[in-house]
Amino acid sequence: MAKCFSFTATRDWCYRYSFSNAGLRSSTTDLGDGTVMHVWAPKAHIQSKPTLVLIHGIGANAMWQWNDFVSPLMSRFNVYVPDLLFFGESYTTRPERSEQFQAQCVMRVMDAYGVTVMSVVGISYGGFVGYSMAAQFKERLDKLVLCCAGVCLEEKDMEKGMFKVKSVDEAISMLLAQTPDKMRELMKISFHKPTKGIPSCFLNDFIHVMCTEYLQERKELIQALHKDRKLSDLPKITQQPTLIIWGEHDQIFPLELGHRLKRHLGDNAELVIIKNAGHAINVEKPKELYKHMKSFLIDPLPPVKQGNYSNDRKTD
């Protein structure tokens, strides 16, 4: 019997074509310790261009989360788009599950490409990894953009009712949805205006293609994010100018975590709030997100004002 048509697999192929057409090539690097990293890397690294690393969040592979951004960014940067461990074609046989280990693996694969200095954009879980890269490799990061990344969360926030879910297990069952109903719940809290009426057959297809591999390992990644997490243990980033971008109606990592991160980093960071957007700002507001990324990464920085002030701002 012939295999049924898969909308998800077809779309994944289209993203591969789009990445290749933008000037990237699919490449796998064996780091030699049971760890293999897949990266979309420039077909030709141009020395006169700065390097930009785009780090995805939990969900589908990197292509699905960064497709709208690669082509316009390629004209100004050498763009690298890694799949984090247990996503896409990246994996490890080692037991580590922390964002610190993910950050080390991303940096090791950049070493393999001979890249020493880079800027990083991380969305959601990718922001945890990007933040850790900035903390561990201070001299190697130029600028940092964190999109809806709740790096300032604490374990006690769950008990105090900050989140829509009441436990880590409940969060895992939604973030790693294995049924159409759970996928609809995830979409409801990921988007400010979620698409309604998606047939279960499409959701089942997406789950089968994107959400069943490395399920246990992905659960362990989420558990490691939350366990014993305290703001007092979070290092402050002082060397890299940091842009924090947040969806006004984020229900996965509420906006309070964005304000908390801004307070933690002080004048070294700017917080931009995108109105009428939820957690998935790369999908809901890609043009808005790109505008802020471009302004921060490419355009000259404005002079820093002295004294006590707030540089939080909302955008339509």
Rosetta silent file (secondary structure, phi, psi, omega in degrees, C-alpha in Angstrom):
SEQUENCE: MAKCFSFTATRDWCYRYSFSNAGLRSSTTDLGDGTVMHVWAPKAHIQSKPTLVLIHGIGANAMWQWNDFVSPLMSRFNVYVPDLLFFGESYTTRPERSEQFQAQCVMRVMDAYGVTVMSVVGISYGGFVGYSMAAQFKERLDKLVLCCAGVCLEEKDMEKGMFKVKSVDEAISMLLAQTPDKMRELMKISFHKPTKGIPSCFLNDFIHVMCTEYLQERKELIQALHKDRKLSDLPKITQQPTLIIWGEHDQIFPLELGHRLKRHLGDNAELVIIKNAGHAINVEKPKELYKHMKSFLIDPLPPVKQGNYSNDRKTD
SCORE:     score description
SCORE:     0.000 S_00000001
   1 L     0.000  132.700 -177.801    0.000    0.000    0.000 S_00000001
   2 L   -67.589  145.085  178.649    1.398    3.391   -0.944 S_00000001
   3 L   -68.880  139.719 -178.276    2.372    5.750    1.853 S_00000001
   4 L   -68.965  153.131  177.036   -0.128    8.534    2.496 S_00000001
   5 L   -64.140  135.064  177.766    0.725   12.112    1.584 S_00000001
   6 L  -114.483  113.345  177.190    2.280   14.043    4.481 S_00000001
   7 H   -62.290  -40.320 -178.054    1.675   17.776    4.529 S_00000001
   8 H   -64.960  -45.848  179.387    4.325   18.185    7.260 S_00000001
   9 H   -64.221  -36.659  178.263    7.013   16.276    5.366 S_00000001
  10 H   -66.586  -42.222  178.601    6.221   18.243    2.212 S_00000001
  11 H   -65.991  -37.514  177.538    6.470   21.535    4.063 S_00000001
  12 H   -61.340  -41.013  176.860    9.740   20.424    5.624 S_00000001
  13 H   -62.466  -40.400  178.848   11.076   19.749    2.113 S_00000001
  14 H   -63.059  -39.161  177.261    9.963   23.241    1.043 S_00000001
  15 H   -65.292  -38.961  177.334   11.851   24.762    3.960 S_00000001
  16 H   -60.575  -44.013  178.162   14.955   22.807    2.949 S_00000001
  17 H   -62.676  -42.362 -179.365   14.664   24.206   -0.559 S_00000001
  18 H   -62.588  -43.938  179.438   14.161   27.714    0.859 S_00000001
  19 H   -64.221  -43.332  179.727   17.262   27.476    3.080 S_00000001
  20 H   -65.017  -40.744  179.771   19.351   26.152    0.221 S_00000001
  21 H   -65.668  -26.906  179.263   18.056   28.835   -2.117 S_00000001
  22 L   -78.166  -11.555  178.981   19.037   31.479    0.451 S_00000001
  23 L   109.903   16.985  179.335   22.652   30.315    0.295 S_00000001
  24 E  -108.636  155.373  175.912   22.837   27.783    3.132 S_00000001
  25 E  -127.000  146.058  178.088   23.893   24.160    3.075 S_00000001
  26 E   -79.214  127.286 -175.437   22.935   21.309    5.373 S_00000001
  27 E  -142.147  139.635  178.975   25.972   20.062    7.291 S_00000001
  28 E  -117.424  132.027 -178.580   26.546   17.551   10.076 S_00000001
  29 E  -120.924  125.494  175.597   29.543   17.722   12.432 S_00000001
  30 E   -88.376  115.276 -177.019   30.659   14.878   14.704 S_00000001
  31 L   -81.126   -5.325  169.731   32.073   16.479   17.841 S_00000001
  32 L    89.319    3.741 -179.449   33.798   13.219   18.762 S_00000001
  33 L  -128.511   28.775 -175.472   32.219   12.451   22.142 S_00000001
  34 L    89.084    7.591 -177.919   28.979   10.839   21.058 S_00000001
  35 E  -114.416  128.661  177.526   27.588   14.227   20.030 S_00000001
  36 E  -123.858  128.143 -178.702   26.565   15.096   16.472 S_00000001
  37 E  -115.302  129.517  173.417   25.398   18.596   15.543 S_00000001
  38 E   -98.612  135.368 -178.733   23.467   19.510   12.418 S_00000001
  39 E  -139.031  139.846  164.510   23.827   23.095   11.186 S_00000001
  40 E   -88.068  114.470 -174.502   22.630   25.102    8.226 S_00000001
  41 E  -120.205  156.297  178.327   25.823   26.936    7.318 S_00000001
  42 E   -59.543  139.828  174.697   26.717   29.412    4.548 S_00000001
  43 L   -64.021  -30.048  175.466   27.771   27.795    1.288 S_00000001
  44 L  -140.294  115.622  177.448   30.524   30.414    1.290 S_00000001
  45 L   -80.530  119.163 -176.947   31.630   32.155    4.512 S_00000001
  46 L   -97.592  116.616 -172.357   32.535   35.733    3.599 S_00000001
  47 L   -60.875  -29.227 -177.793   35.204   37.094    5.942 S_00000001
  48 L   -76.109  -12.170  179.250   34.076   40.707    5.576 S_00000001
  49 L   -95.028  144.781  171.545   30.616   39.898    6.964 S_00000001
  50 L   -71.860  163.149 -179.182   29.843   39.440   10.673 S_00000001
  51 E  -104.274  138.837  178.469   28.457   36.099   11.818 S_00000001
  52 E  -128.674  129.473  178.276   24.953   35.594   13.190 S_00000001
  53 E  -109.914  125.583  178.918   23.713   32.409   14.893 S_00000001
  54 E  -105.758  121.101 -174.819   19.944   31.789   15.045 S_00000001
  55 E  -114.770  123.969 -174.332   18.886   29.365   17.795 S_00000001
  56 L   -80.982  170.135  175.838   15.434   27.790   17.756 S_00000001
  57 L  -101.923 -171.631  177.689   13.075   26.899   20.580 S_00000001
  58 L   -71.346  138.044 -177.079   11.278   23.693   21.515 S_00000001
  59 L   143.581 -137.359  177.280    9.023   22.456   18.746 S_00000001
  60 L   -73.459  179.296 -179.094    9.831   21.612   15.150 S_00000001
  61 L   -68.942  176.017 -172.630   13.362   21.791   13.782 S_00000001
  62 H   -59.011  -34.341 -176.822   15.230   25.050   13.195 S_00000001
  63 H   -60.259  -40.831 -176.648   13.968   25.532    9.637 S_00000001
  64 H   -65.694  -26.713 -174.663   10.342   25.859   10.721 S_00000001
  65 H   -95.807  -20.140 -174.873   11.185   28.603   13.206 S_00000001
  66 H  -120.951    6.937 -174.251   13.637   30.701   11.193 S_00000001
  67 H   -57.967  -39.038 -177.033   12.507   30.339    7.572 S_00000001
  68 H   -71.896  -11.567 -170.970   11.113   33.886    7.324 S_00000001
  69 H  -109.474  -23.236 -172.681   14.356   35.428    8.582 S_00000001
  70 H   -62.289  -51.258 -174.177   17.198   33.619    6.838 S_00000001
  71 H   -60.079  -50.427  179.573   16.955   35.161    3.380 S_00000001
  72 H   -66.198  -28.827 -179.033   16.884   38.857    4.428 S_00000001
  73 H   -77.869  -25.479 -176.497   19.632   38.326    7.017 S_00000001
  74 H   -63.133  -25.716 -178.947   21.969   36.541    4.584 S_00000001
  75 L   -70.836  -20.707 -176.523   22.707   39.783    2.729 S_00000001
  76 L  -114.432  -15.596 -173.671   24.306   41.258    5.861 S_00000001
  77 L  -136.705  156.974  159.051   25.592   38.253    7.811 S_00000001
  78 E   -81.806  105.559 -173.614   27.160   34.851    7.599 S_00000001
  79 E   -94.962  129.822  174.759   24.100   33.087    9.028 S_00000001
  80 E  -120.563  132.865 -177.121   24.383   29.786   10.894 S_00000001
  81 E  -128.525   94.348 -179.180   21.258   27.930   12.017 S_00000001
  82 E   -81.893  151.170  163.141   21.977   24.914   14.259 S_00000001
  83 L   -88.542  124.328  176.421   19.550   22.227   15.309 S_00000001
  84 L   -67.413  163.600 -178.508   19.902   21.912   19.079 S_00000001
  85 L   -57.072  132.285 -179.869   20.475   18.467   20.555 S_00000001
  86 L    76.284   19.510  171.044   17.463   16.147   20.096 S_00000001
  87 L  -131.690  147.189 -178.206   15.969   18.318   17.373 S_00000001
  88 L    56.395 -126.483 -176.958   16.372   17.832   13.643 S_00000001
  89 L  -107.036   16.692  179.585   19.496   15.783   13.027 S_00000001
  90 L   -98.627  139.951  179.836   21.394   16.718   16.217 S_00000001
  91 E  -160.259  167.708  173.763   21.809   14.245   19.079 S_00000001
  92 E  -146.500  151.623  172.856   24.147   13.047   21.813 S_00000001
  93 L   -96.062   -2.391  178.621   24.709    9.825   23.728 S_00000001
  94 L   -77.222  158.142 -174.096   25.961   11.848   26.691 S_00000001
  95 L   -85.123  -11.096 -174.544   23.658   12.315   29.716 S_00000001
  96 L   -65.441  139.423 -179.913   23.852   16.117   30.011 S_00000001
  97 L  -130.562    7.273 -175.367   20.545   17.978   29.434 S_00000001
  98 L   -78.419  158.911  174.108   21.310   21.526   30.613 S_00000001
  99 H   -66.909  -23.970  176.926   21.209   24.658   28.476 S_00000001
 100 H   -64.326  -41.225  178.778   24.867   25.100   29.451 S_00000001
 101 H   -69.339  -39.987  175.603   25.749   21.863   27.640 S_00000001
 102 H   -57.894  -44.061 -179.321   23.640   22.866   24.637 S_00000001
 103 H   -61.990  -41.554  179.085   25.537   26.182   24.554 S_00000001
 104 H   -63.529  -38.424 -179.830   28.886   24.393   24.675 S_00000001
 105 H   -68.412  -40.288  176.557   27.867   22.151   21.781 S_00000001
 106 H   -62.133  -43.595 -178.853   26.779   25.120   19.654 S_00000001
 107 H   -67.625  -35.352  178.340   30.069   26.861   20.374 S_00000001
 108 H   -66.352  -36.803  178.525   32.059   23.715   19.583 S_00000001
 109 H   -72.434  -31.307  174.197   30.382   23.392   16.204 S_00000001
 110 H   -67.466  -35.329  173.537   31.131   27.066   15.521 S_00000001
 111 H   -58.579  -40.987 -178.509   34.759   26.262   16.395 S_00000001
 112 H   -62.865  -27.304  177.435   34.628   23.532   13.757 S_00000001
 113 L   -90.636   -0.040  178.610   33.682   26.196   11.195 S_00000001
 114 L    77.411   18.047 -179.934   36.503   28.465   12.367 S_00000001
 115 L   -91.147  125.564 -177.723   34.120   31.139   13.673 S_00000001
 116 L  -104.797  -35.300 -177.723   35.481   32.976   16.710 S_00000001
 117 L  -126.739  139.301 -176.418   33.123   35.945   17.182 S_00000001
 118 E  -156.243  160.072  164.854   29.382   36.040   16.548 S_00000001
 119 E  -101.731  155.592 -175.148   26.079   37.616   17.501 S_00000001
 120 E  -132.009  136.372  170.192   23.290   35.318   18.675 S_00000001
 121 E  -119.569  124.156  179.335   19.502   35.416   18.427 S_00000001
 122 E  -126.235  133.789  178.921   17.629   32.862   20.522 S_00000001
 123 E  -110.414  131.801  178.456   13.894   32.343   20.697 S_00000001
 124 L    53.833 -120.000  179.266   12.222   30.740   23.737 S_00000001
 125 H   -57.558  -33.803  176.825   14.367   27.718   24.734 S_00000001
 126 H   -62.506  -26.694  175.566   16.946   28.941   22.228 S_00000001
 127 H   -69.771  -34.997  174.470   17.202   32.109   24.307 S_00000001
 128 H   -60.256  -43.856 -179.080   18.218   30.035   27.339 S_00000001
 129 H   -67.488  -43.827  178.642   20.992   28.536   25.212 S_00000001
 130 H   -61.681  -41.386  178.687   22.003   31.932   23.795 S_00000001
 131 H   -61.408  -42.551  179.379   22.117   33.460   27.281 S_00000001
 132 H   -65.975  -36.024  175.598   24.362   30.637   28.448 S_00000001
 133 H   -60.660  -43.471 -179.476   26.654   31.164   25.459 S_00000001
 134 H   -65.783  -35.701 -178.974   27.017   34.835   26.436 S_00000001
 135 H   -73.818  -37.771 -175.889   27.712   33.901   30.071 S_00000001
 136 H   -85.834  -31.049 -173.539   30.239   31.161   29.283 S_00000001
 137 L  -125.220   63.757 -170.893   31.990   32.682   26.263 S_00000001
 138 H   -56.770  -39.550 -174.595   32.014   36.394   27.044 S_00000001
 139 H   -78.436   -9.865 -172.040   34.727   37.364   24.585 S_00000001
 140 H  -104.499  -10.220  177.353   33.153   35.562   21.657 S_00000001
 141 E  -104.126  131.696 -179.409   29.685   37.101   21.561 S_00000001
 142 E   -87.685  -59.491  178.050   29.198   40.543   20.068 S_00000001
 143 E  -135.149  157.625 -177.449   25.460   41.132   20.596 S_00000001
 144 E  -133.140  131.988  174.010   22.620   39.050   22.017 S_00000001
 145 E  -119.116  125.532 -179.759   18.900   39.025   21.177 S_00000001
 146 E  -116.515  118.710 -176.785   16.534   37.110   23.470 S_00000001
 147 E  -109.854  112.390  176.757   13.000   36.523   22.213 S_00000001
 148 L    50.343   42.448 -177.074   10.380   35.433   24.764 S_00000001
 149 L  -106.172  109.750 -174.263   13.064   33.552   26.688 S_00000001
 150 L   -81.111   50.569 -175.599   12.121   33.065   30.334 S_00000001
 151 L   -64.559  -19.203 -179.766   15.684   32.709   31.596 S_00000001
 152 L   -89.928    5.719 -179.815   14.751   34.595   34.781 S_00000001
 153 L   -66.555  154.046  176.207   12.101   32.095   35.839 S_00000001
 154 L  -122.930  154.948 -179.076   12.455   30.436   39.226 S_00000001
 155 H   -56.884  -36.293 -177.202   11.260   27.026   40.350 S_00000001
 156 H   -71.429  -15.894  179.535    8.911   28.675   42.858 S_00000001
 157 H   -60.381  -35.094  178.724    7.119   30.645   40.080 S_00000001
 158 H   -62.653  -44.740 -178.947    5.173   27.498   39.184 S_00000001
 159 H   -66.307  -30.490 -177.790    3.914   27.134   42.761 S_00000001
 160 L   -83.527   -0.832  174.733    2.915   30.813   42.862 S_00000001
 161 L    83.645   24.095  179.445    0.674   30.405   39.801 S_00000001
 162 L   -67.234  -32.011 -171.785    2.612   32.452   37.255 S_00000001
 163 L  -103.756  163.510  177.672    1.996   29.950   34.466 S_00000001
 164 L   -67.940  -26.032 -179.790   -1.084   28.468   32.811 S_00000001
 165 L   -98.612  157.609 -175.042    0.069   25.011   33.886 S_00000001
 166 L  -101.150  -11.429 -178.053    0.308   23.788   37.479 S_00000001
 167 L  -152.762  164.043  177.616    3.285   21.436   37.191 S_00000001
 168 H   -64.788  -38.859  179.162    6.292   20.628   35.043 S_00000001
 169 H   -61.812  -38.870  177.650    4.645   17.376   33.953 S_00000001
 170 H   -66.780  -39.129  177.194    1.608   19.317   32.746 S_00000001
 171 H   -62.876  -42.397 -179.901    3.893   21.717   30.857 S_00000001
 172 H   -62.776  -42.566 -177.939    5.693   18.795   29.230 S_00000001
 173 H   -63.714  -24.556  179.311    2.419   17.172   28.130 S_00000001
 174 H   -91.872  -46.320 -177.807    1.503   20.399   26.343 S_00000001
 175 H   -66.534  -30.194  178.143    4.885   21.543   24.999 S_00000001
 176 L  -112.462   51.944 -173.331    5.576   18.041   23.678 S_00000001
 177 L   -52.926  133.862  179.561    1.998   17.446   22.533 S_00000001
 178 L  -118.979    3.354  176.623    1.246   13.893   21.435 S_00000001
 179 L  -136.639  156.754  177.090   -2.460   14.235   20.590 S_00000001
 180 H   -56.526  -39.276 -179.471   -4.461   16.714   18.474 S_00000001
 181 H   -63.876  -42.276  177.885   -6.243   18.014   21.581 S_00000001
 182 H   -66.843  -35.476  177.878   -2.935   18.730   23.338 S_00000001
 183 H   -65.759  -37.421  176.897   -1.638   20.386   20.174 S_00000001
 184 H   -66.472  -38.404  175.793   -4.698   22.655   20.139 S_00000001
 185 H   -61.713  -42.626  179.531   -4.034   23.554   23.792 S_00000001
 186 H   -62.970  -43.481  179.057   -0.439   24.401   22.875 S_00000001
 187 H   -63.994  -36.170 -178.235   -1.550   26.584   19.972 S_00000001
 188 H   -63.489  -37.019 -179.081   -4.060   28.343   22.219 S_00000001
 189 H   -94.511   -9.642  179.779   -1.367   29.478   24.658 S_00000001
 190 H   -87.641  -28.614 -174.928    1.348   30.032   22.025 S_00000001
 191 L  -116.986  144.523  174.384   -0.587   32.492   19.862 S_00000001
 192 L   -68.813  -38.755  177.336   -2.513   35.630   20.718 S_00000001
 193 L  -128.301   81.147 -175.986   -4.956   34.778   17.925 S_00000001
 194 L   -67.462  147.440  174.794   -4.593   31.033   17.291 S_00000001
 195 L   -68.645  134.916 -178.421   -5.826   29.468   14.086 S_00000001
 196 L  -110.785  158.827  173.554   -9.011   27.522   14.695 S_00000001
 197 L    77.852   19.902  177.407  -10.570   24.556   12.967 S_00000001
 198 L   -72.490  125.101 -178.313   -7.380   22.725   11.957 S_00000001
 199 L   -60.400  146.007 -179.708   -8.399   19.134   11.154 S_00000001
 200 H   -59.783  -30.369 -178.827   -7.055   16.415   13.453 S_00000001
 201 H   -63.402  -36.537  177.828   -5.479   14.625   10.481 S_00000001
 202 H   -69.773  -40.908 -179.956   -3.113   17.575    9.906 S_00000001
 203 H   -67.328  -40.917  176.958   -2.237   17.783   13.598 S_00000001
 204 H   -61.816  -39.575  178.988   -1.635   14.028   13.796 S_00000001
 205 H   -63.055  -44.899  179.023    0.618   14.264   10.757 S_00000001
 206 H   -62.073  -44.986  179.394    2.659   17.079   12.343 S_00000001
 207 H   -60.009  -45.048 -177.667    2.972   15.138   15.613 S_00000001
 208 H   -63.090  -41.876 -175.619    4.066   11.991   13.796 S_00000001
 209 H   -81.118  -37.958 -168.900    6.726   13.747   11.711 S_00000001
 210 H  -110.839  -18.576 -165.424    8.021   16.358   14.193 S_00000001
 211 L  -122.092    7.019 -176.686    7.135   15.407   17.769 S_00000001
 212 L  -104.709  -24.495 -178.373    7.762   11.702   18.389 S_00000001
 213 L   -77.465  141.182  178.830   11.540   11.377   18.010 S_00000001
 214 L    54.799   37.164 -176.069   13.707   11.839   21.126 S_00000001
 215 H   -63.608  -45.712 -179.614   10.584   12.368   23.222 S_00000001
 216 H   -63.459  -42.633 -179.452   12.161   11.231   26.501 S_00000001
 217 H   -64.751  -37.806  177.890   15.269   13.332   25.925 S_00000001
 218 H   -67.005  -36.800  174.801   13.170   16.427   25.203 S_00000001
 219 H   -58.675  -42.943 -178.700   11.242   15.849   28.432 S_00000001
 220 H   -66.958  -32.105  175.359   14.564   15.815   30.267 S_00000001
 221 H   -61.978  -43.914 -179.366   15.576   19.121   28.625 S_00000001
 222 H   -68.444  -42.023  178.297   12.437   20.796   30.011 S_00000001
 223 H   -60.841  -39.155 -179.415   12.890   19.231   33.445 S_00000001
 224 H   -67.144  -31.763  178.462   16.484   20.484   33.562 S_00000001
 225 H   -62.617  -37.904 -169.498   15.341   24.056   32.787 S_00000001
 226 H   -92.204  -34.979 -170.443   13.038   24.162   35.803 S_00000001
 227 L   -61.201  123.414  175.453   14.743   22.078   38.493 S_00000001
 228 L    57.297   26.488 -176.412   16.230   24.168   41.356 S_00000001
 229 L   -78.467  129.399  178.746   16.225   27.308   39.183 S_00000001
 230 L  -134.583  140.301  178.225   16.882   30.548   41.082 S_00000001
 231 H   -61.231  -33.959 -178.129   17.360   34.083   39.809 S_00000001
 232 H   -65.095  -19.193  178.997   20.262   34.518   42.236 S_00000001
 233 H   -90.303   -8.969 -175.959   22.150   31.798   40.346 S_00000001
 234 L   -80.927  118.637  179.441   21.714   33.469   36.947 S_00000001
 235 L   -64.945  149.450  176.425   24.911   35.244   35.871 S_00000001
 236 L   -89.340  134.862  176.307   24.575   38.829   34.703 S_00000001
 237 L   -89.503  119.219 -175.791   25.577   39.591   31.141 S_00000001
 238 L  -118.311  -20.385 -174.605   27.594   42.790   31.192 S_00000001
 239 L   -90.401  -34.496 -175.095   29.775   42.704   28.062 S_00000001
 240 L   -97.824  125.787  170.061   27.279   42.101   25.272 S_00000001
 241 L   -56.415  134.720 -172.497   24.572   44.652   24.446 S_00000001
 242 E  -126.685  131.002  174.142   21.325   42.703   24.823 S_00000001
 243 E  -108.820  125.190  177.388   17.926   43.190   23.207 S_00000001
 244 E  -106.053  123.274  179.752   14.967   41.502   24.908 S_00000001
 245 E  -120.089  132.660 -174.658   11.869   41.092   22.722 S_00000001
 246 E  -139.502  144.293  172.116    8.577   39.861   24.165 S_00000001
 247 E   -78.887  132.851 -175.629    5.021   39.275   23.025 S_00000001
 248 L   -56.803  -33.697 -174.971    2.588   41.398   25.009 S_00000001
 249 L  -112.880   32.341  179.564    0.242   38.436   25.574 S_00000001
 250 L   -61.650  123.487  178.835    2.784   35.644   26.041 S_00000001
 251 L  -106.261   -7.306  176.063    1.141   32.856   28.051 S_00000001
 252 L   -87.320  -52.538  171.364    4.081   30.424   28.046 S_00000001
 253 L  -119.628   93.384 -175.434    6.619   32.837   29.520 S_00000001
 254 L   -53.303  152.519 -175.901    4.504   35.755   30.829 S_00000001
 255 H   -54.737  -28.632  177.772    5.696   39.297   30.177 S_00000001
 256 H   -54.141  -33.161  178.407    6.633   39.712   33.849 S_00000001
 257 H   -68.902  -29.836  174.509    9.641   37.491   33.092 S_00000001
 258 H   -67.328  -44.211  177.153   10.720   39.971   30.421 S_00000001
 259 H   -64.671  -37.677  179.141   10.553   42.841   32.903 S_00000001
 260 H   -63.864  -40.772  179.179   12.396   40.695   35.454 S_00000001
 261 H   -66.756  -39.489  177.255   15.167   40.007   32.950 S_00000001
 262 H   -61.437  -43.535  177.940   15.436   43.704   32.117 S_00000001
 263 H   -63.647  -37.677 -178.502   15.815   44.523   35.821 S_00000001
 264 H   -65.563  -38.824 -176.406   18.412   41.762   36.165 S_00000001
 265 H   -91.000  -20.131  176.845   20.539   43.093   33.296 S_00000001
 266 H    67.903 -143.309 -173.475   19.968   46.793   33.956 S_00000001
 267 H   -70.467   -8.445  177.885   21.143   49.415   31.481 S_00000001
 268 H   -75.228  -12.085 -175.262   22.979   46.829   29.390 S_00000001
 269 E  -124.763  154.041  173.046   19.632   45.608   28.025 S_00000001
 270 E  -122.879  137.454  177.688   16.625   47.035   26.224 S_00000001
 271 E  -108.682  123.971  175.774   13.156   45.502   26.407 S_00000001
 272 E  -114.449  128.678 -179.721   10.836   45.783   23.409 S_00000001
 273 E  -108.800  122.105  179.300    7.241   44.591   23.787 S_00000001
 274 E   -92.203  118.419 -177.152    5.384   43.592   20.627 S_00000001
 275 L   -71.458  154.972  176.362    1.693   44.354   20.932 S_00000001
 276 L    54.890   39.285  179.085   -1.042   41.917   19.898 S_00000001
 277 L  -139.263  148.062  175.725    1.377   38.983   19.966 S_00000001
 278 L   -99.664 -142.056 -177.427    1.740   35.868   22.083 S_00000001
 279 L   -74.669  -39.636 -174.624    4.743   33.604   22.605 S_00000001
 280 L   -83.901   62.728 -175.124    5.268   32.623   18.973 S_00000001
 281 H   -67.414  -24.331  177.938    6.275   36.100   17.814 S_00000001
 282 H   -68.765  -22.646  178.681    8.383   34.640   14.991 S_00000001
 283 H   -97.950  -43.520 -176.718    5.159   33.261   13.469 S_00000001
 284 H   -76.000  -38.773 -174.608    2.604   35.905   14.499 S_00000001
 285 L  -133.516   57.320 -176.202    4.732   39.014   13.951 S_00000001
 286 H   -63.087  -38.721 -179.609    7.721   38.067   11.764 S_00000001
 287 H   -66.525  -41.224  178.339    8.032   41.502   10.095 S_00000001
 288 H   -64.158  -44.905  179.816    7.902   43.255   13.456 S_00000001
 289 H   -62.923  -45.604 -179.921   10.445   40.876   14.953 S_00000001
 290 H   -61.524  -39.873 -179.630   12.794   41.234   11.975 S_00000001
 291 H   -58.041  -44.474 -178.854   12.557   45.035   12.158 S_00000001
 292 H   -72.587  -38.405  176.340   13.764   45.052   15.757 S_00000001
 293 H   -60.650  -47.353 -178.865   16.453   42.460   15.121 S_00000001
 294 H   -62.186  -45.071 -178.540   17.763   44.468   12.147 S_00000001
 295 H   -59.453  -40.697 -176.963   17.693   47.750   14.050 S_00000001
 296 H   -78.955  -42.635 -173.642   19.689   46.283   16.918 S_00000001
 297 H   -82.112  -29.930 -172.416   22.104   44.070   14.997 S_00000001
 298 L  -111.457  -49.989 -175.795   22.807   46.267   11.973 S_00000001
 299 L   -68.207  151.910  179.620   21.879   49.891   12.589 S_00000001
 300 L   -60.349  142.999  178.379   24.218   52.049   14.705 S_00000001
 301 L   -73.161  138.253  176.011   23.471   51.988   18.419 S_00000001
 302 L   -71.192  157.831  178.113   22.034   55.237   19.823 S_00000001
 303 L   -62.832  142.409 -179.261   24.016   56.995   22.555 S_00000001
 304 L   -77.815  129.818  177.739   23.295   55.630   26.031 S_00000001
 305 L   -80.517  146.283 -179.844   21.403   58.043   28.273 S_00000001
 306 L   -95.164  157.494  176.095   22.702   58.560   31.777 S_00000001
 307 L    96.825 -177.390 -179.017   20.723   58.428   34.998 S_00000001
 308 L   -84.807  123.171 -179.483   17.703   56.449   36.143 S_00000001
 309 L  -160.787  166.015  174.599   15.298   55.708   33.337 S_00000001
 310 L  -111.955  131.774  177.132   13.333   52.909   31.719 S_00000001
 311 L  -111.732   28.160  170.880   14.072   51.909   28.166 S_00000001
 312 L   -75.424  141.658  176.780   11.145   49.522   27.839 S_00000001
 313 E  -149.358  149.241  177.092    8.983   50.297   24.833 S_00000001
 314 E  -103.859  148.075  176.684    5.944   48.890   23.098 S_00000001
 315 E  -129.570  148.502  179.221    5.515   48.635   19.364 S_00000001
 316 L   -78.169    0.000    0.000    2.429   48.121   17.298 S_00000001
